[in-house]
């Protein structure tokens, strides 16, 4: 319970991930749910995902946020829940929850917009751009203060995040671009956002 309290942002977001995943299955019950759960698709993909058509033509800007809560497959869901949890264990020690929430959505918004400008036929869903934004932020902190790297290595999950950063980028060029964009956004934020030991923030 104490770990959940100390990582409440990741816990709440993960609950939303799972809820959206289950609602997608319920709304898609007329179809083969096993196929949807393991290969993707479903009703909510059309309602929450982001594409150039929905974003730039229909101007449904809210999709640059909602796509980050949509994980049509169980593999995608599990990978991002674990990654967000382990990132949160570190981030929540350094920043206030409102600011963590802001960074999360900035990562989604910028990465999604850049991806759809580069790949007009692409489609966005999943929280990985925001997670890579956090990873970029952490990387800049480590560059500016190497003592933080030792602190991070003492936390569980650092090996999982390393494999997550490497393996997830073999899923295709579009995935690599959106992850790189999120990471670069995080690096830039790392110049501005300064962590405090009392878990507050300053800019």
C-alpha positions as CSV (number, residue, x, y, z in Angstrom):
1,X,0.0,0.0,0.0
2,X,2.8,2.4,0.8
3,X,4.3,2.0,-2.7
4,X,0.9,2.8,-4.2
5,X,0.6,5.9,-2.1
6,X,4.1,7.0,-3.1
7,X,3.3,6.3,-6.8
8,X,-0.3,7.5,-6.9
9,X,-0.1,9.2,-10.3
10,X,1.1,6.1,-12.0
11,X,-1.5,4.0,-10.1
12,X,-4.4,6.3,-11.1
13,X,-3.3,6.5,-14.7
14,X,-2.8,2.7,-14.9
15,X,-6.3,2.2,-13.6
16,X,-7.6,4.4,-16.3
17,X,-5.6,2.4,-18.9
18,X,-7.1,-0.8,-17.7
19,X,-10.6,0.6,-17.5
20,X,-10.4,2.0,-21.1
21,X,-9.0,-1.4,-22.3
22,X,-12.0,-3.2,-20.7
23,X,-14.5,-0.7,-22.0
24,X,-13.1,-1.2,-25.5
25,X,-13.7,-5.0,-25.1
26,X,-17.2,-4.5,-23.8
27,X,-18.2,-2.1,-26.7
28,X,-16.6,-4.5,-29.2
29,X,-18.3,-7.7,-27.8
30,X,-19.9,-8.4,-31.1
31,X,-16.5,-9.1,-32.6
32,X,-13.8,-11.7,-31.7
33,X,-12.6,-10.3,-28.3
34,X,-9.5,-12.6,-28.2
35,X,-8.4,-11.2,-31.5
36,X,-9.0,-7.6,-30.4
37,X,-7.2,-8.1,-27.1
38,X,-4.1,-9.6,-28.7
39,X,-4.0,-7.9,-32.1
40,X,-5.8,-4.6,-31.6
41,X,-8.9,-2.8,-32.8
42,X,-12.2,-2.2,-31.2
43,X,-14.8,0.6,-30.9
44,X,-12.7,3.0,-28.8
45,X,-9.9,3.0,-31.3
46,X,-12.1,5.1,-33.6
47,X,-13.3,7.3,-30.7
48,X,-10.1,8.0,-28.9
49,X,-7.2,7.4,-31.3
50,X,-5.6,10.3,-33.3
51,X,-5.1,10.5,-37.0
52,X,-4.3,13.4,-39.4
53,X,-7.9,13.3,-40.5
54,X,-9.4,13.6,-37.0
55,X,-6.8,16.1,-35.8
56,X,-6.2,18.5,-38.7
57,X,-9.3,18.1,-40.8
58,X,-11.9,17.6,-38.1
59,X,-9.9,19.7,-35.6
60,X,-10.6,17.2,-32.8
61,X,-7.6,18.4,-30.7
62,X,-8.8,16.4,-27.6
63,X,-7.5,13.3,-29.4
64,X,-3.9,14.5,-28.7
65,X,-4.8,13.6,-25.1
66,X,-7.2,10.7,-25.3
67,X,-4.9,8.6,-27.5
68,X,-2.5,8.4,-24.6
69,X,-5.0,6.4,-22.6
70,X,-5.9,3.9,-25.3
71,X,-4.1,0.5,-25.5
72,X,-6.0,-1.9,-27.7
73,X,-3.8,-4.9,-27.0
74,X,-3.0,-6.6,-23.7
75,X,0.8,-6.6,-24.6
76,X,0.8,-2.9,-25.2
77,X,-1.2,-2.2,-22.0
78,X,1.1,-4.4,-19.9
79,X,4.4,-2.9,-21.3
80,X,3.3,0.7,-20.7
81,X,1.7,0.1,-17.2
82,X,5.0,-1.4,-16.0
83,X,7.1,1.3,-17.6
84,X,4.9,4.1,-16.2
85,X,5.0,2.5,-12.7
86,X,8.8,2.3,-12.6
87,X,9.2,5.8,-13.9
88,X,6.7,7.0,-11.4
89,X,8.6,5.5,-8.5
90,X,11.4,8.0,-9.3
91,X,9.5,11.0,-10.7
92,X,7.0,11.2,-7.8
93,X,10.0,11.7,-5.4
94,X,11.1,14.7,-7.3
95,X,8.0,16.6,-8.6
96,X,4.6,17.5,-7.4
97,X,1.7,15.5,-8.9
98,X,0.1,18.4,-10.8
99,X,3.4,19.1,-12.5
100,X,3.8,15.4,-13.3
101,X,0.4,15.4,-14.9
102,X,1.3,18.5,-17.0
103,X,4.5,16.9,-18.2
104,X,2.7,13.7,-19.1
105,X,0.2,15.5,-21.3
106,X,2.8,17.8,-22.9
107,X,4.7,14.7,-24.0
108,X,1.5,13.3,-25.5
109,X,0.4,16.5,-27.2
110,X,3.7,17.4,-28.8
111,X,4.7,13.9,-29.8
112,X,1.3,13.1,-31.3
113,X,1.2,16.3,-33.4
114,X,4.8,15.8,-34.7
115,X,4.1,12.2,-35.6
116,X,1.0,13.0,-37.5
117,X,2.7,15.8,-39.4
118,X,5.5,13.4,-40.5
119,X,3.3,10.4,-41.1
120,X,0.0,11.6,-42.6
121,X,-1.3,8.0,-42.8
122,X,-0.3,7.2,-39.3
123,X,-2.6,6.5,-36.3
124,X,-1.7,7.3,-32.7
125,X,-2.6,5.4,-29.5
126,X,-0.7,4.4,-26.4
127,X,1.1,6.2,-23.5
128,X,4.7,5.6,-24.7
129,X,5.3,9.2,-25.9
130,X,4.6,10.5,-22.4
131,X,6.7,7.8,-20.8
132,X,9.6,8.6,-23.1
133,X,9.1,12.3,-22.2
134,X,9.6,11.4,-18.5
135,X,12.7,9.3,-19.5
136,X,14.1,12.3,-21.4
137,X,13.5,14.5,-18.4
138,X,15.3,12.0,-16.1
139,X,18.2,11.7,-18.5
140,X,18.8,15.5,-18.5
141,X,18.7,15.4,-14.7
142,X,21.3,12.7,-14.7
143,X,23.5,14.6,-17.1
144,X,23.3,17.7,-15.0
145,X,23.8,15.8,-11.7
146,X,25.5,12.4,-11.9
147,X,24.7,11.6,-8.3
148,X,21.1,11.2,-9.2
149,X,22.0,8.2,-11.4
150,X,23.2,6.3,-8.4
151,X,19.9,7.0,-6.6
152,X,18.0,5.8,-9.7
153,X,20.0,2.6,-9.9
154,X,18.9,1.7,-6.4
155,X,15.2,1.7,-7.4
156,X,13.6,-1.4,-8.8
157,X,12.7,-1.5,-12.4
158,X,15.7,0.3,-13.9
159,X,16.6,-2.8,-16.0
160,X,13.0,-3.1,-17.3
161,X,13.1,0.6,-18.3
162,X,16.4,0.1,-20.1
163,X,15.0,-2.9,-22.1
164,X,11.8,-0.9,-22.7
165,X,13.7,2.0,-24.2
166,X,15.6,-0.3,-26.5
167,X,13.2,-3.0,-27.5
168,X,10.2,-0.7,-28.1
169,X,12.0,1.2,-30.8
170,X,12.3,-1.9,-33.0
171,X,8.5,-1.8,-33.7
172,X,8.9,0.4,-36.7
173,X,10.1,3.8,-37.9
174,X,7.0,5.6,-36.8
175,X,7.3,4.2,-33.3
176,X,11.0,5.3,-33.2
177,X,10.1,8.8,-34.3
178,X,7.3,9.3,-31.8
179,X,9.5,7.9,-29.0
180,X,12.4,10.1,-30.0
181,X,10.2,13.1,-30.1
182,X,8.8,12.4,-26.6
183,X,12.4,11.8,-25.3
184,X,13.6,15.1,-26.8
185,X,10.7,17.0,-25.3
186,X,11.7,15.6,-22.0
187,X,15.3,16.6,-22.5
188,X,14.2,20.2,-23.2
189,X,12.0,20.2,-20.1
190,X,15.0,18.9,-18.1
191,X,16.7,22.3,-18.8
192,X,13.7,24.1,-17.3
193,X,12.2,21.8,-14.6
194,X,14.3,21.6,-11.5
195,X,13.6,18.9,-9.0
196,X,13.5,19.7,-5.3
197,X,14.1,17.3,-2.4
198,X,10.8,18.2,-0.9
199,X,9.0,17.0,-4.0
200,X,8.0,20.4,-5.1
201,X,9.1,22.0,-8.3
202,X,10.4,25.2,-9.7
203,X,11.1,26.6,-13.2
